[in-house]
Every structure is written in structure tokens, then in C-alpha cells.
Amino acid sequence: MMPFLYFPEDKSEYIPAIISLTIFMIAAGVVMYLIYKKSKKDEKSFNERYNDQLNNNSDQ
């Protein structure tokens, strides 16, 4: 059984962890960008659809 905290003597064992961490960080960044882009698109369509209602309520 491995100890709770395992620090390998051979530092090349860190390479797969660094590669997978890099892949997941890039994927998270791409997903965050896509969500941001979709949100802006939804906001624009909402404003186009309900713009006159929003303006009428703010005048009252």
C-alpha cells in the first residue's frame, strides 16, 4: 500500500500529470469562452425581442 502523501523519486512520473492538467485547463478555458459567447448571443436576442417592453417600463 502506498503512503498517504507520495512524492516519487523519479521526477519523470510527474509528466503525465502535468500533461493531463494542461489538457483539462485548456478545455476549461475553451468551455468558459463558449459559455461566455453563448451568453452574449442570448442577451442580444433577449434585448432585441423585449427592447420596447423594457423601454416602456423604464419610462413609467
C-alpha positions in Angstrom: 0.0 0.0 0.0 1.2 3.5 -0.9 1.7 6.1 1.8 -0.9 8.9 2.0 1.5 11.5 0.5 3.6 10.0 -2.3 6.4 12.1 -3.8 8.2 10.0 -6.4 12.0 10.0 -6.5 11.9 9.8 -10.3 10.5 13.2 -11.4 9.5 11.8 -14.8 6.4 10.4 -13.1 5.1 14.0 -12.9 5.0 14.3 -16.7 1.6 12.5 -17.3 0.0 14.5 -14.5 1.3 17.8 -16.0 0.0 16.8 -19.5 -3.4 15.9 -18.2 -3.6 19.0 -16.1 -2.7 21.2 -19.1 -5.3 19.4 -21.3 -8.0 20.0 -18.7 -7.1 23.6 -18.1 -7.2 24.3 -21.9 -10.5 22.5 -22.1 -11.9 24.5 -19.2 -10.8 27.8 -20.8 -12.5 26.8 -24.1 -15.7 25.8 -22.4 -15.7 29.1 -20.4 -15.2 31.1 -23.7 -18.0 29.2 -25.4 -20.4 29.8 -22.5 -19.5 33.5 -22.5 -20.1 33.7 -26.2 -23.5 32.0 -25.9 -24.5 34.2 -23.1 -23.7 37.3 -25.1 -25.7 35.9 -28.0 -28.7 35.2 -25.7 -28.5 38.6 -24.2 -28.6 40.3 -27.6 -31.6 38.2 -28.8 -33.4 39.0 -25.5 -32.8 42.7 -25.9 -33.9 42.6 -29.5 -37.1 40.8 -28.6 -38.1 42.7 -25.5 -36.5 46.1 -26.1 -39.7 48.0 -26.4 -41.2 46.5 -23.3 -38.1 47.3 -21.3 -38.2 50.9 -22.5 -41.9 51.3 -21.7 -41.4 50.1 -18.1 -38.4 52.4 -17.5 -40.4 55.4 -18.6 -43.2 54.9 -16.1 
